[in-house]
Amino acid sequence: MALLWAREADSLRRSMRAVILAAGDGGRLEPHTSALPKPLIPICGRPLIAFTLDALAETGVSEVVVVTGYREAQLRDGVEAIGRGRLRLTFVTNARFHSGASLSLRAARESCGEEPFLLLMADHLLSAAIVEPLIAAPRPPGVSLVAADAEPWPHDYVDEATRLRFGADGMTVAAIGKHVSPWDALDTGAFLLAPEAWSAVEDSPEDCELSVIFGELAKRDMLHAVDVSGASWYDVDTVEDLEAASRLIAAGASR
């Protein structure tokens, strides 16, 4: 059975498509974003989004859909330069990028078809150690996955993070959001969505935060956690986050 699943995971990896939401204006990172889209802000000499693109290439995922909006042409040029020769890139536009992130996810609908896909956030530093477990994890039919980190984090970081609470089985996500309490792990900003997740998108408000959609999946017992505790990741929202992420990358550490 293990060998069979390994073969299925390898086949899934080769056919997997990743969607990266990169449309926002990154207002909390001004003045850095006044002339540069947030995903291209350098961290230790490399654009923020480059770390996630590297993670996809390392895990064998080559089909990438990038949802753009703010400073769209500049972002496309930057992403193409990073991914050239390694990734097959498609760009879709969210013209309403000042509104909720649900609109960016909806913009990718046609590109995703009826296949499972990775959903990643362009403002999260992600590593192959986050992406690989999502692809390799057994997944019941219709169930989506979230990469969850149960390691301790500083209180000021947790205050800004999206939290997860698990059900009695320690795997099913019972609640997700920034104000979930008590909580069991942090959402790393990496998901593997089953095509059935589109029904939760359609049943949620058109303009909303992604946690509303994932909360709908949780209500339906259709969101499971994959433990990636200890893997390297960081959510960059503020100037302080940018400085902290730079220190961690420079030190070769995850936190």
Phi, psi and omega per residue, in radians:
M1 nan -0.739 -3.139
A2 -1.084 -0.720 3.133
L3 -1.142 -0.698 3.125
L4 -1.086 -0.785 -3.140
W5 -1.150 -0.639 3.114
A6 -1.062 -0.710 3.107
R7 -1.169 -0.697 3.109
E8 -1.129 -0.704 3.128
A9 -1.121 -0.682 3.122
D10 -1.140 -0.708 3.095
S11 -1.135 -0.705 3.116
L12 -1.097 -0.714 -3.132
R13 -1.063 -0.758 -3.092
R14 -1.167 -0.530 -3.090
S15 -1.756 -0.068 -3.025
M16 -1.195 2.453 3.026
R17 -1.935 2.460 3.063
A18 -1.937 2.430 3.036
V19 -1.971 2.175 3.111
I20 -1.976 2.119 3.122
L21 -1.498 1.999 -3.006
A22 -2.381 0.463 -2.980
A23 -1.546 -0.380 -2.975
G24 -1.146 2.829 -3.095
D25 -1.591 -0.082 3.074
G26 1.006 0.745 -3.064
G27 -1.015 -0.512 -3.109
R28 -1.318 -0.125 3.123
L29 -1.841 0.222 3.040
E30 -1.094 2.536 0.179
P31 -1.516 0.023 -3.085
H32 -1.023 -0.613 -3.050
T33 -1.644 0.110 3.131
S34 -1.203 -0.459 -3.137
A35 -2.277 0.152 -3.066
L36 -2.582 2.308 3.061
P37 -1.127 2.517 -3.053
K38 -0.885 -0.764 -3.099
P39 -1.117 -0.265 -3.133
L40 -1.744 0.013 3.082
I41 -1.088 2.259 -3.061
P42 -1.314 2.452 2.981
I43 -2.213 2.023 -3.075
C44 0.916 0.700 3.041
G45 1.502 0.017 -3.139
R46 -2.218 2.526 3.102
P47 -1.050 2.520 -3.136
L48 -0.876 -0.804 -3.073
I49 -1.230 -0.308 -3.113
A50 -1.083 -0.579 -3.120
F51 -1.140 -0.696 3.104
T52 -1.241 -0.711 3.092
L53 -1.091 -0.679 3.067
D54 -1.071 -0.748 -3.125
A55 -1.069 -0.696 3.117
L56 -1.156 -0.799 3.139
A57 -1.077 -0.700 -3.132
E58 -1.129 -0.562 -3.106
T59 -1.614 0.048 3.066
G60 1.517 0.199 3.078
V61 -1.587 2.057 -3.040
S62 -2.013 -0.287 3.125
E63 -1.598 1.997 -3.051
V64 -2.263 2.204 3.043
V65 -1.830 2.152 3.137
V66 -1.937 2.143 3.105
V67 -1.596 2.093 -3.047
T68 -1.965 2.919 3.109
G69 -2.885 -1.417 -3.129
Y70 -1.144 2.270 3.137
R71 0.818 0.910 -2.968
E72 -1.004 -0.874 -3.081
A73 -1.092 -0.708 3.128
Q74 -1.122 -0.725 3.135
L75 -1.157 -0.763 3.128
R76 -1.030 -0.805 -3.139
D77 -1.059 -0.736 -3.132
G78 -1.160 -0.766 -3.130
V79 -1.174 -0.704 3.116
E80 -1.078 -0.674 3.120
A81 -1.140 -0.647 3.139
I82 -1.257 -0.733 -3.014
G83 -1.579 -0.129 -3.043
R84 -0.963 2.250 3.107
G85 1.463 -0.172 -3.109
R86 -2.093 -0.577 -3.013
L87 -2.267 2.558 3.034
R88 -1.693 1.934 -2.979
L89 -1.791 2.402 2.988
T90 -2.196 2.437 3.137
F91 -2.054 2.365 3.022
V92 -2.230 2.665 -3.011
T93 -1.870 2.349 2.919
N94 -1.919 1.705 -3.106
A95 -1.172 -0.340 -3.129
R96 -1.771 0.811 -3.010
F97 -1.215 -0.216 3.087
H98 -1.367 -0.188 -3.114
S99 -1.667 -2.878 -3.052
G100 -1.125 2.693 -3.097
A101 -1.151 -0.285 3.083
S102 -1.003 -0.552 -3.120
L103 -1.214 -0.548 3.059
S104 -1.215 -0.725 3.094
L105 -1.109 -0.747 3.113
R106 -1.087 -0.596 -3.135
A107 -1.118 -0.428 -3.119
A108 -1.549 -0.045 -2.999
R109 -0.952 -0.880 -3.069
E110 -1.120 -0.581 -3.113
S111 -1.260 -0.362 -3.032
C112 -1.580 -0.385 -3.115
G113 1.056 -2.456 -3.109
E114 -2.050 0.660 -3.137
E115 -2.016 2.696 3.021
P116 -1.124 2.661 -3.134
F117 -2.640 2.668 3.028
L118 -1.376 2.392 3.037
L119 -2.070 2.093 -3.058
L120 -2.249 2.707 -3.132
M121 -1.826 2.276 -3.068
A122 -1.177 -0.355 -3.126
D123 -1.672 0.232 3.028
H124 -1.873 2.204 2.945
L125 -1.243 2.057 -3.123
L126 -2.158 2.703 -3.134
S127 -2.156 2.926 3.098
A128 -1.052 -0.484 3.137
A129 -1.233 -0.219 2.997
I130 -1.576 -0.776 -3.045
V131 -1.262 -0.781 -3.040
E132 -1.016 -0.814 3.135
P133 -1.081 -0.552 3.104
L134 -1.110 -0.733 -3.126
I135 -1.243 -0.682 -3.025
A136 -1.420 -0.314 -3.042
A137 -1.216 2.386 2.983
P138 -1.025 2.436 -3.064
R139 -2.379 2.025 3.089
P140 -1.045 2.660 3.134
P141 -0.961 2.323 3.080
G142 1.435 -0.090 -3.076
V143 -1.655 2.386 3.038
S144 -1.734 2.815 -3.059
L145 -2.177 2.586 3.018
V146 -2.223 2.365 3.072
A147 -1.351 2.091 -2.990
A148 -2.065 2.380 -3.136
D149 -2.011 1.999 -3.116
A150 -1.718 0.128 3.122
E151 -1.245 2.733 3.088
P152 -1.154 2.464 3.063
W153 -2.272 2.715 3.087
P154 -1.021 2.573 -3.074
H155 -1.042 -0.662 -3.106
D156 -1.195 -0.487 3.083
Y157 -1.307 -0.765 3.136
V158 -1.044 -0.616 -3.121
D159 -1.056 -0.489 -3.119
E160 -1.715 -0.208 -2.985
A161 -1.480 2.809 3.000
T162 -1.551 2.229 -3.001
R163 -1.865 2.723 3.120
L164 -2.147 2.421 2.941
R165 -2.068 2.325 -3.076
F166 -1.655 2.758 3.011
G167 -1.359 -3.042 -3.069
A168 -1.083 -0.442 -3.126
D169 -1.412 -0.068 3.124
G170 1.245 0.210 -3.082
M171 -2.321 -0.764 3.124
T172 -1.230 2.294 3.114
V173 -1.406 2.102 -3.138
A174 -1.608 -0.484 -3.137
A175 -2.719 2.601 3.132
I176 -2.542 2.362 3.125
G177 2.813 2.947 -3.101
K178 -1.286 -0.345 -3.067
H179 -1.991 0.294 3.126
V180 -1.172 2.233 3.113
S181 -2.674 2.253 -0.038
P182 -1.231 2.905 -3.123
W183 -2.403 2.792 -3.055
D184 -2.004 -0.427 -3.078
A185 -2.821 2.932 3.074
L186 -1.812 2.522 3.046
D187 -1.368 2.130 -3.073
T188 -1.462 -0.056 -3.109
G189 1.481 0.343 3.128
A190 -2.259 2.249 -3.083
F191 -2.362 2.699 2.884
L192 -2.075 1.926 -3.044
L193 -1.719 2.252 3.001
A194 -1.295 2.690 3.120
P195 -1.023 -0.442 3.106
E196 -1.134 -0.283 3.122
A197 -1.133 -0.393 3.137
W198 -1.101 -0.458 3.103
S199 -1.173 -0.605 3.083
A200 -1.217 -0.596 3.070
V201 -1.094 -0.817 -3.109
E202 -1.159 -0.541 -3.113
D203 -1.509 -0.036 3.104
S204 -1.743 2.815 3.077
P205 -0.962 2.538 -3.128
E206 -1.020 -0.735 -3.100
D207 -1.944 1.765 -3.123
C208 -2.709 3.027 3.043
E209 -1.424 2.733 -3.094
L210 -1.099 -0.521 -3.131
S211 -1.077 -0.454 3.075
V212 -1.156 -0.770 3.137
I213 -1.163 -0.796 3.138
F214 -1.176 -0.546 3.044
G215 -1.124 -0.619 3.070
E216 -1.136 -0.720 3.071
L217 -1.085 -0.704 3.138
A218 -1.103 -0.705 3.108
K219 -1.048 -0.527 -3.120
R220 -1.604 0.107 -3.071
D221 1.005 0.648 -3.079
M222 -1.991 0.303 3.108
L223 -2.306 2.076 3.123
H224 -1.991 2.663 3.126
A225 -1.669 2.487 2.993
V226 -2.013 2.137 -3.053
D227 -1.306 2.075 3.068
V228 -2.135 0.455 -3.090
S229 -0.927 2.291 3.136
G230 1.634 -0.240 3.104
A231 -1.292 2.758 -3.060
S232 -1.436 2.196 3.047
W233 -2.890 2.781 3.068
Y234 -2.834 2.372 3.115
D235 -1.650 2.081 -3.059
V236 -1.851 1.850 -3.139
D237 -2.029 -0.523 -3.009
T238 -2.207 2.993 3.076
V239 -1.070 -0.656 3.109
E240 -1.120 -0.693 3.080
D241 -1.093 -0.730 -3.135
L242 -1.054 -0.749 3.128
E243 -1.177 -0.709 3.140
A244 -1.156 -0.759 3.127
A245 -1.098 -0.677 3.112
S246 -1.090 -0.728 3.121
R247 -1.126 -0.708 -3.107
L248 -1.192 -0.754 3.113
I249 -1.103 -0.746 -3.140
A250 -1.090 -0.584 -3.121
A251 -1.516 -0.133 -3.117
G252 1.218 0.503 -3.086
A253 -1.999 2.895 3.126
S254 -1.619 -0.318 -3.140
R255 -2.764 nan nan
